[in-house]
């Protein structure tokens, strides 16, 4: 029988699952009207809650083992945190970070994302070399497992085509990019792109896919229709993950080895700027609603940094847990692929 995950009204899950987090929820005391930035501490099995206004850590909430990525449900009422080693999903209030429930038996959910039409929910199994594809029934808020698709080796990040027919996945060990047909849940093709591909970004009009080459010092520009790498954009060493600048033209890529962030022009496919002076391991990024500040997790420094985008300077760091990874702002619009994609 297919596995069905049912979300109840207000983004909550069933009574039995809620009971699993009762002790943790009771132990967390949070301001009722807090607007918190949520940061996943992958090596500590916790999430840190940072007051967006004061930049103070106001709470720490237990998760499952190795929470890496997170994203909101399409209605933005529930935030899904994927715990890859404990094989489960935890649900928290997207504004306060307070636990709502947990669903066990979701195997190795490393990365996660909804298709643009909200009909599909996909998780990558980095450890199990697999892609899990769920159908999403919006009227009843249900997820049903459709297929577990073998996909070697080490599938990690993903991006969707705007027509929701295709999900693209990077394969870190084999150095490939894979295209998956969602209606049939089959592998359309694979192509080599280079050493340790990670983050993916679709340029406007679905023209190109940008691939962060973590094992190199560039971003591969892929014409996915012809299955060819048409250009490589020089960045810093360890190009890893992407975040739009929300200006319709520029996208950021974090360089985890060089400890920099590159600014790429999506039209000219060129590197037009660098943000330097960062802590080790910049990874996931998020903009404030006014686009003035960029928050970034430093995987190797146990800190989150705040960059003033008018000066391109790091202006503050905030201590969190070990190996901070995913980051989420409640006042940002939901996206289809998990931050960071």
C-alpha positions as CSV (number, residue, x, y, z in Angstrom):
1,X,0.0,0.0,0.0
2,X,1.3,3.5,-0.7
3,X,2.4,5.6,2.2
4,X,0.0,8.5,2.9
5,X,1.0,11.5,5.1
6,X,-2.1,13.5,6.0
7,X,-1.8,17.1,7.3
8,X,-4.8,18.4,9.2
9,X,-6.1,21.9,9.3
10,X,-3.7,24.7,10.4
11,X,-0.7,22.6,9.2
12,X,-0.8,20.1,12.0
13,X,-0.5,16.4,11.7
14,X,-2.3,13.6,13.5
15,X,-2.7,13.1,17.2
16,X,-0.3,10.2,17.5
17,X,2.5,12.1,15.7
18,X,1.9,15.2,17.8
19,X,2.4,13.1,21.0
20,X,5.9,12.2,19.9
21,X,6.9,15.9,20.3
22,X,4.8,16.7,23.4
23,X,7.8,16.7,25.7
24,X,9.9,18.8,23.5
25,X,7.2,21.3,22.8
26,X,6.4,21.7,26.5
27,X,10.1,22.4,27.2
28,X,10.2,25.3,24.7
29,X,9.1,28.7,26.0
30,X,8.7,31.2,23.2
31,X,7.1,34.6,22.8
32,X,3.6,34.2,21.4
33,X,4.1,36.9,18.7
34,X,7.8,36.2,17.9
35,X,9.0,36.5,14.4
36,X,12.0,34.2,14.5
37,X,14.7,33.3,11.9
38,X,15.0,29.5,12.0
39,X,18.5,27.9,11.6
40,X,19.1,24.2,11.4
41,X,22.2,22.9,13.3
42,X,22.9,19.7,11.4
43,X,25.5,18.3,13.7
44,X,23.6,19.0,16.9
45,X,20.1,17.7,16.0
46,X,18.6,21.1,16.9
47,X,17.3,24.3,15.4
48,X,18.2,27.7,16.7
49,X,15.5,30.5,16.9
50,X,16.9,34.0,16.3
51,X,14.7,37.1,16.9
52,X,14.8,38.8,13.6
53,X,14.5,42.3,15.2
54,X,17.1,41.9,17.9
55,X,19.4,39.3,16.4
56,X,19.4,37.4,19.7
57,X,19.1,33.6,20.0
58,X,15.8,33.2,21.9
59,X,15.5,29.4,21.9
60,X,16.8,26.0,20.8
61,X,14.5,23.2,19.7
62,X,15.3,19.5,19.4
63,X,14.9,18.0,15.9
64,X,15.9,14.6,14.6
65,X,19.4,13.6,13.6
66,X,21.1,15.7,10.9
67,X,18.5,18.3,9.9
68,X,19.9,19.8,6.7
69,X,17.1,21.4,4.7
70,X,13.7,22.9,5.3
71,X,10.8,24.5,3.5
72,X,7.3,25.7,4.1
73,X,4.1,24.0,2.9
74,X,2.4,25.8,0.0
75,X,0.0,27.5,2.4
76,X,2.9,28.7,4.5
77,X,1.2,27.4,7.7
78,X,3.8,24.7,8.5
79,X,7.5,24.5,8.1
80,X,8.9,21.1,7.2
81,X,12.3,20.1,8.5
82,X,13.9,17.0,7.0
83,X,16.0,14.9,9.3
84,X,18.1,12.7,7.1
85,X,19.7,10.3,9.6
86,X,16.7,9.8,11.9
87,X,14.5,9.2,8.8
88,X,11.7,11.6,9.6
89,X,10.2,15.0,9.1
90,X,9.5,17.4,11.9
91,X,6.8,20.2,11.6
92,X,7.2,23.5,13.3
93,X,5.3,26.8,13.3
94,X,7.0,28.8,10.6
95,X,6.8,32.1,12.6
96,X,7.8,31.0,16.0
97,X,9.6,27.7,15.4
98,X,7.6,25.9,18.0
99,X,7.1,22.1,17.3
100,X,3.8,21.0,15.8
101,X,4.5,17.3,15.1
102,X,6.6,14.6,13.5
103,X,6.2,12.0,10.8
104,X,8.5,8.9,11.1
105,X,9.5,6.5,8.4
106,X,10.5,9.1,5.8
107,X,13.8,7.5,4.8
108,X,16.9,9.7,4.3
109,X,15.2,13.0,3.5
110,X,18.2,15.2,2.7
111,X,16.8,17.8,0.3
112,X,13.1,18.4,-0.3
113,X,10.9,20.5,-2.6
114,X,7.4,21.1,-4.1
115,X,6.9,21.3,-7.8
116,X,5.6,24.8,-9.0
117,X,2.1,23.4,-9.6
118,X,2.2,21.9,-6.1
119,X,1.2,18.4,-7.4
120,X,4.6,16.8,-6.5
121,X,6.7,16.6,-3.4
122,X,10.2,15.2,-3.8
123,X,13.0,14.3,-1.4
124,X,16.5,13.2,-2.3
125,X,18.2,10.4,-0.4
126,X,21.9,11.4,-0.3
127,X,22.8,8.4,1.8
128,X,20.5,5.8,0.2
129,X,21.1,6.9,-3.5
130,X,17.4,7.4,-4.1
131,X,14.7,9.8,-5.0
132,X,11.4,9.6,-3.3
133,X,8.4,11.1,-5.2
134,X,5.1,11.9,-3.6
135,X,1.9,13.2,-5.1
136,X,0.4,16.2,-3.2
137,X,-3.3,16.6,-2.9
138,X,-3.8,20.2,-2.0
139,X,-7.6,20.0,-1.1
140,X,-6.9,17.4,1.7
141,X,-3.2,18.4,2.3
142,X,-2.1,14.8,1.8
143,X,1.2,13.4,0.6
144,X,1.2,9.9,-1.0
145,X,4.4,8.1,-1.8
146,X,4.3,7.3,-5.6
147,X,7.7,5.9,-6.2
148,X,11.2,5.3,-4.8
149,X,13.5,5.8,-7.7
150,X,17.2,4.5,-7.4
151,X,19.5,7.3,-8.4
152,X,23.2,6.8,-7.9
153,X,25.3,8.3,-6.6
154,X,24.6,10.7,-3.8
155,X,21.6,12.7,-5.2
156,X,21.6,16.0,-3.3
157,X,20.1,19.3,-4.6
158,X,17.2,19.8,-7.0
159,X,15.4,22.3,-9.3
160,X,12.1,22.0,-11.1
161,X,11.1,23.1,-14.6
162,X,8.4,25.7,-14.5
163,X,5.9,23.3,-16.2
164,X,6.4,20.9,-13.3
165,X,7.1,18.0,-15.6
166,X,10.8,17.7,-14.8
167,X,12.9,17.7,-11.6
168,X,16.7,18.0,-12.1
169,X,19.0,16.5,-9.5
170,X,22.8,16.7,-8.9
171,X,24.7,13.5,-8.2
172,X,27.6,14.4,-6.1
173,X,29.9,11.3,-6.4
174,X,29.3,10.4,-10.0
175,X,29.6,14.1,-11.1
176,X,26.4,14.1,-13.0
177,X,23.1,16.0,-13.5
178,X,20.0,13.8,-13.8
179,X,16.6,14.8,-15.3
180,X,13.5,13.0,-13.9
181,X,10.1,12.9,-15.6
182,X,7.6,13.5,-12.8
183,X,4.4,12.2,-14.5
184,X,6.1,8.8,-15.2
185,X,8.7,8.9,-12.3
186,X,11.5,7.8,-14.7
187,X,15.0,8.9,-15.4
188,X,15.0,10.8,-18.7
189,X,18.8,11.2,-18.9
190,X,22.0,11.8,-17.1
191,X,25.0,13.9,-18.2
192,X,28.4,14.6,-16.7
193,X,29.0,18.1,-15.4
194,X,32.1,18.0,-13.3
195,X,33.5,17.3,-9.8
196,X,31.0,17.2,-6.9
197,X,28.0,19.1,-8.3
198,X,25.7,20.5,-5.6
199,X,23.3,23.5,-5.8
200,X,21.0,24.0,-8.8
201,X,19.4,27.2,-10.1
202,X,17.1,27.7,-13.1
203,X,17.6,30.9,-15.0
204,X,14.6,32.9,-16.2
205,X,12.5,31.3,-18.9
206,X,14.0,27.9,-18.0
207,X,16.8,28.8,-20.4
208,X,19.8,27.4,-18.5
209,X,20.5,25.4,-15.3
210,X,23.3,26.7,-13.1
211,X,25.2,24.1,-11.2
212,X,27.4,24.8,-8.2
213,X,30.6,22.8,-8.6
214,X,31.7,22.2,-5.0
215,X,34.7,20.2,-6.1
216,X,35.9,22.9,-8.5
217,X,35.9,26.7,-8.6
218,X,33.1,27.5,-11.0
219,X,29.4,27.3,-11.9
220,X,28.5,25.1,-14.8
221,X,26.0,26.6,-17.2
222,X,23.9,23.7,-18.7
223,X,21.7,23.9,-21.7
224,X,19.4,21.1,-20.4
225,X,17.5,20.8,-23.7
226,X,20.7,19.9,-25.6
227,X,22.3,18.3,-22.6
228,X,25.5,20.3,-22.8
229,X,27.7,22.5,-20.6
230,X,27.8,25.7,-22.6
231,X,29.9,27.8,-20.2
232,X,31.7,27.8,-16.9
233,X,31.5,30.9,-14.7
234,X,34.6,31.3,-12.5
235,X,33.6,31.9,-8.9
236,X,35.5,30.9,-5.7
237,X,36.6,27.4,-4.8
238,X,33.8,25.2,-3.6
239,X,30.8,26.8,-5.4
240,X,27.9,25.3,-3.6
241,X,24.4,26.9,-3.2
242,X,22.3,29.6,-4.8
243,X,20.0,32.5,-3.6
244,X,18.3,35.0,-5.9
245,X,18.8,38.7,-5.2
246,X,15.1,39.2,-6.0
247,X,15.9,41.8,-8.6
248,X,15.1,39.7,-11.7
249,X,18.7,39.5,-12.8
250,X,21.2,38.4,-10.2
251,X,21.8,35.3,-8.2
252,X,24.3,34.6,-5.4
253,X,26.4,31.5,-5.1
254,X,28.2,30.6,-1.8
255,X,31.8,29.3,-2.2
256,X,32.3,27.0,0.8
257,X,36.0,26.5,0.3
258,X,37.0,30.0,-0.7
259,X,34.8,31.5,2.1
260,X,33.2,34.0,-0.4
261,X,29.9,34.7,-2.1
262,X,29.9,35.4,-5.8
263,X,27.2,37.6,-7.5
264,X,26.2,36.2,-11.0
265,X,24.4,38.0,-13.8
266,X,21.7,35.6,-15.1
267,X,21.5,37.4,-18.4
268,X,25.2,37.7,-19.3
269,X,26.2,34.6,-17.4
270,X,29.1,36.4,-15.8
271,X,30.5,36.9,-12.3
272,X,29.9,40.6,-11.5
273,X,31.0,40.8,-7.9
274,X,32.4,39.1,-4.8
275,X,31.6,39.3,-1.1
276,X,34.7,38.5,0.9
277,X,35.8,38.6,4.5
278,X,33.5,35.8,5.6
279,X,33.7,33.0,8.1
280,X,34.6,29.5,7.0
281,X,32.0,27.5,5.0
282,X,29.3,29.9,3.8
283,X,26.4,27.8,2.7
284,X,22.6,28.6,2.7
285,X,21.5,32.2,2.3
286,X,18.3,34.3,2.9
287,X,17.4,37.9,2.2
288,X,15.5,40.1,4.5
289,X,12.1,41.3,3.2
290,X,13.6,44.7,2.4
291,X,16.5,43.1,0.5
292,X,19.0,45.1,2.6
293,X,20.6,42.3,4.5
294,X,21.7,38.8,3.5
295,X,21.8,36.2,6.3
296,X,24.2,33.2,5.6
297,X,25.0,30.0,7.6
298,X,28.7,29.2,8.1
299,X,28.8,25.4,8.1
300,X,32.4,25.3,9.6
301,X,32.2,28.1,12.1
302,X,29.0,27.5,14.2
303,X,27.8,31.0,13.3
304,X,25.2,32.8,11.2
305,X,26.4,36.0,9.5
306,X,24.5,39.1,8.4
307,X,25.8,40.9,5.3
308,X,24.9,44.5,4.5
309,X,24.1,44.3,0.8
310,X,24.7,48.0,0.2
311,X,28.3,47.7,1.2
312,X,28.7,44.0,0.6
313,X,30.3,43.7,4.1
314,X,29.8,41.2,6.9
315,X,28.4,43.4,9.7
316,X,27.4,40.8,12.4
317,X,27.8,37.2,13.4
318,X,25.5,35.2,15.7
319,X,26.7,32.0,17.5
320,X,24.4,29.0,16.9
321,X,25.0,25.2,17.0
322,X,27.4,23.0,15.1
323,X,27.2,22.8,11.3
324,X,24.4,25.3,10.7
325,X,22.8,24.6,7.4
326,X,19.2,25.5,6.3
327,X,17.8,28.9,7.2
328,X,14.2,30.3,7.0
329,X,12.5,33.6,7.3
330,X,8.7,33.7,8.0
331,X,8.3,36.9,6.1
332,X,9.7,35.5,2.9
333,X,7.3,34.1,0.2
334,X,7.3,30.2,0.0
335,X,9.5,28.7,-2.7
336,X,9.3,25.4,-4.5
337,X,12.8,24.0,-3.7
338,X,14.1,24.1,-0.2
339,X,16.3,26.8,1.0
340,X,18.8,26.4,0.0
341,X,18.1,24.6,-3.2
